[in-house]
């Protein structure tokens, strides 16, 4: 029997963690998957590509981006470890509707669409994790649409800073957000984001450090989400 290499073992362990499955099931899944690595800013999917592969993000972050009618970048989805994207069903021949870009060094399992559907039919753990991923994406899309229609551009910046801080200890955003990336997330301009951050800093609501943004008074920031 062929010995399992260290990268293969790491791949199996990553699949076991995502699907909460046995080693045998992880090996069966891995036999139908390719272990892919992407450097930051690399294109995982190109808009207009034929939909032939499904992706499971194992590490890093990725974003589905399109250009608006005025040339601005529009964020459709943000993918985190455990999220799926790409061709998740057979019979859909519509071209990919967005670029999916790695926002940092990323690792993904790549499946042919037909293989992915067969695996989901054979293993309930895949179908469960897929449905959870799609539900997260739907909720995130609904939240962005709601904030886009109910909050000002400045209010969306405030809301996003609170959301990013709550991913950690509720006060610290590390690393400090890149202004241009933050602007894409809130569907605004870098200039608006920069002015908003500077105003919050002058008022003592946030503090910038070398590698982090600190919410000094998160309760005051919550009051500004309008």
C-alpha positions as CSV (number, residue, x, y, z in Angstrom):
1,X,0.0,0.0,0.0
2,X,1.3,3.4,-0.9
3,X,2.4,5.4,2.1
4,X,0.5,8.7,2.8
5,X,2.7,11.7,2.4
6,X,2.7,14.6,4.9
7,X,0.8,17.0,2.5
8,X,-1.8,14.3,1.8
9,X,-2.2,13.7,5.6
10,X,-2.7,17.4,6.2
11,X,-5.3,17.5,3.3
12,X,-7.2,14.6,4.9
13,X,-7.1,16.2,8.3
14,X,-8.4,19.5,6.8
15,X,-11.3,17.7,5.2
16,X,-12.1,15.8,8.4
17,X,-12.2,19.1,10.3
18,X,-14.6,20.8,7.8
19,X,-16.9,17.8,7.4
20,X,-16.6,16.4,10.9
21,X,-16.3,13.0,9.3
22,X,-14.3,9.8,9.8
23,X,-10.8,9.3,8.3
24,X,-12.2,6.8,5.7
25,X,-14.8,9.4,4.5
26,X,-12.2,12.1,4.3
27,X,-10.0,9.8,2.2
28,X,-12.9,9.1,-0.1
29,X,-13.5,12.8,-0.5
30,X,-9.8,13.5,-1.0
31,X,-9.6,10.9,-3.9
32,X,-12.0,13.1,-5.9
33,X,-10.4,16.4,-4.9
34,X,-7.2,18.4,-5.8
35,X,-5.3,20.3,-3.1
36,X,-4.8,23.8,-4.5
37,X,-2.8,26.8,-3.1
38,X,-3.3,30.4,-4.2
39,X,-1.1,33.4,-3.3
40,X,-2.7,36.6,-2.2
41,X,-4.5,38.5,-5.0
42,X,-4.5,35.4,-7.3
43,X,-7.7,34.7,-9.3
44,X,-9.3,31.4,-8.3
45,X,-12.2,31.9,-10.7
46,X,-12.4,34.3,-13.6
47,X,-15.7,36.0,-14.5
48,X,-17.0,34.4,-17.7
49,X,-15.3,31.0,-17.1
50,X,-17.3,27.9,-17.8
51,X,-18.6,26.5,-14.5
52,X,-16.9,23.1,-14.3
53,X,-15.4,23.0,-10.8
54,X,-16.5,23.4,-7.2
55,X,-14.3,24.8,-4.5
56,X,-14.1,24.3,-0.8
57,X,-12.0,27.0,0.9
58,X,-9.8,25.3,3.6
59,X,-7.7,28.3,4.6
60,X,-7.5,32.0,4.0
61,X,-10.1,34.4,2.6
62,X,-11.5,35.0,-0.9
63,X,-14.0,37.5,-2.4
64,X,-16.4,37.3,-5.3
65,X,-16.0,40.7,-7.0
66,X,-17.6,42.3,-10.1
67,X,-17.2,45.8,-11.6
68,X,-20.2,48.1,-11.4
69,X,-21.5,50.2,-14.3
70,X,-19.3,53.1,-13.2
71,X,-16.2,50.9,-12.9
72,X,-16.3,50.5,-9.1
73,X,-15.6,47.2,-7.5
74,X,-18.7,45.5,-6.0
75,X,-18.4,42.8,-3.4
76,X,-20.9,39.9,-4.0
77,X,-19.6,37.4,-1.4
78,X,-16.8,37.0,1.1
79,X,-15.6,33.4,1.6
80,X,-14.1,32.0,4.7
81,X,-12.7,28.6,5.6
82,X,-15.5,26.0,5.2
83,X,-17.3,28.0,2.5
84,X,-18.1,26.6,-1.0
85,X,-18.2,28.4,-4.3
86,X,-18.1,27.7,-8.0
87,X,-20.1,25.0,-9.8
88,X,-22.1,23.4,-7.0
89,X,-24.6,21.6,-9.2
90,X,-24.7,19.8,-12.5
91,X,-26.7,21.1,-15.5
92,X,-26.0,24.8,-14.9
93,X,-24.0,26.0,-17.9
94,X,-24.2,29.7,-17.2
95,X,-20.7,31.4,-17.2
96,X,-19.2,32.4,-13.8
97,X,-20.7,35.7,-12.8
98,X,-17.8,37.1,-10.8
99,X,-14.1,37.0,-10.2
100,X,-13.2,35.1,-7.1
101,X,-9.9,36.5,-5.7
102,X,-7.7,35.2,-2.9
103,X,-7.4,38.1,-0.4
104,X,-4.5,36.3,1.4
105,X,-2.6,33.1,0.9
106,X,-5.5,30.5,0.4
107,X,-5.9,26.8,0.2
108,X,-8.9,25.1,-1.4
109,X,-10.1,21.7,-2.3
110,X,-11.1,21.6,-6.0
111,X,-13.7,19.1,-7.3
112,X,-15.1,18.5,-10.7
113,X,-18.8,19.5,-10.5
114,X,-20.1,16.1,-11.4
115,X,-17.8,14.5,-8.7
116,X,-18.9,17.0,-6.1
117,X,-22.6,16.3,-6.7
118,X,-21.9,12.5,-6.5
119,X,-20.0,12.9,-3.2
120,X,-22.8,15.1,-1.7
121,X,-25.3,12.4,-2.6
122,X,-23.2,9.7,-1.0
123,X,-22.1,11.5,2.1
124,X,-24.7,13.4,4.2
125,X,-21.9,15.3,6.0
126,X,-21.1,17.1,2.7
127,X,-24.7,18.1,2.1
128,X,-25.0,19.4,5.6
129,X,-21.8,21.6,5.4
130,X,-22.8,22.8,1.9
131,X,-26.3,23.9,3.2
132,X,-24.7,25.7,6.1
133,X,-22.2,27.5,3.8
134,X,-25.0,28.6,1.5
135,X,-27.1,29.8,4.4
136,X,-24.2,31.9,5.7
137,X,-23.7,33.5,2.3
138,X,-27.4,34.2,2.0
139,X,-27.5,35.9,5.4
140,X,-24.4,37.9,4.6
141,X,-25.9,39.1,1.3
142,X,-29.2,40.0,3.0
143,X,-27.3,42.0,5.6
144,X,-25.3,43.9,3.0
145,X,-28.5,44.7,1.0
146,X,-30.2,45.9,4.2
147,X,-27.3,48.1,5.3
148,X,-27.0,49.5,1.7
149,X,-30.6,50.7,1.8
150,X,-30.9,51.7,5.4
151,X,-27.5,53.1,6.4
152,X,-25.5,56.0,5.1
153,X,-22.0,55.4,3.7
154,X,-20.5,56.6,7.0
155,X,-22.9,54.4,9.0
156,X,-21.9,51.4,7.0
157,X,-18.2,52.0,7.9
158,X,-19.2,52.2,11.6
159,X,-21.2,49.0,11.3
160,X,-18.4,47.2,9.5
161,X,-15.8,48.2,12.1
162,X,-18.0,46.8,14.9
163,X,-18.5,43.6,12.9
164,X,-14.8,43.1,12.4
165,X,-14.1,43.8,16.0
166,X,-16.7,41.2,17.1
167,X,-14.8,38.6,15.2
168,X,-12.2,38.9,17.9
169,X,-12.5,40.3,21.4
170,X,-15.0,43.0,20.5
171,X,-12.5,45.8,20.6
172,X,-9.5,44.9,18.5
173,X,-9.3,44.6,14.7
174,X,-6.0,42.8,13.8
175,X,-4.5,43.3,11.4
176,X,-5.6,46.9,10.9
177,X,-8.1,47.0,7.9
178,X,-6.8,48.2,4.6
179,X,-8.9,51.3,3.7
180,X,-9.4,50.3,0.0
181,X,-10.5,46.8,1.0
182,X,-12.9,48.3,3.7
183,X,-14.3,50.6,1.0
184,X,-15.2,47.6,-1.2
185,X,-16.9,45.8,1.8
186,X,-19.1,48.8,2.5
187,X,-19.7,49.8,-1.1
188,X,-18.2,53.3,-0.6
189,X,-15.0,55.1,-1.6
190,X,-11.6,55.0,0.0
191,X,-11.8,58.7,0.6
192,X,-15.1,58.3,2.6
193,X,-13.6,55.5,4.6
194,X,-10.5,57.5,5.3
195,X,-12.4,60.6,6.5
196,X,-14.6,58.4,8.7
197,X,-11.7,56.7,10.3
198,X,-9.9,60.0,10.9
199,X,-13.0,61.5,12.4
200,X,-13.4,58.6,14.8
201,X,-9.8,58.8,15.8
202,X,-10.0,62.6,16.5
203,X,-13.1,61.9,18.8
204,X,-11.2,59.2,20.7
205,X,-13.6,56.5,19.7
206,X,-10.9,54.4,18.0
207,X,-7.1,54.3,18.3
208,X,-4.6,53.2,15.6
209,X,-1.7,51.0,16.6
210,X,1.1,49.6,14.5
211,X,-0.7,46.4,13.5
212,X,-4.3,46.9,14.8
213,X,-7.2,49.2,15.1
214,X,-8.6,49.5,18.7
215,X,-12.2,50.4,19.4
216,X,-11.8,52.5,22.5
217,X,-15.5,53.2,23.0
218,X,-17.5,50.6,21.0
219,X,-20.8,51.7,22.6
220,X,-20.3,55.2,21.2
221,X,-19.5,53.7,17.8
222,X,-22.8,51.7,18.0
223,X,-24.7,55.0,18.5
224,X,-23.2,56.3,15.2
225,X,-24.6,53.5,13.1
226,X,-27.2,55.4,11.2
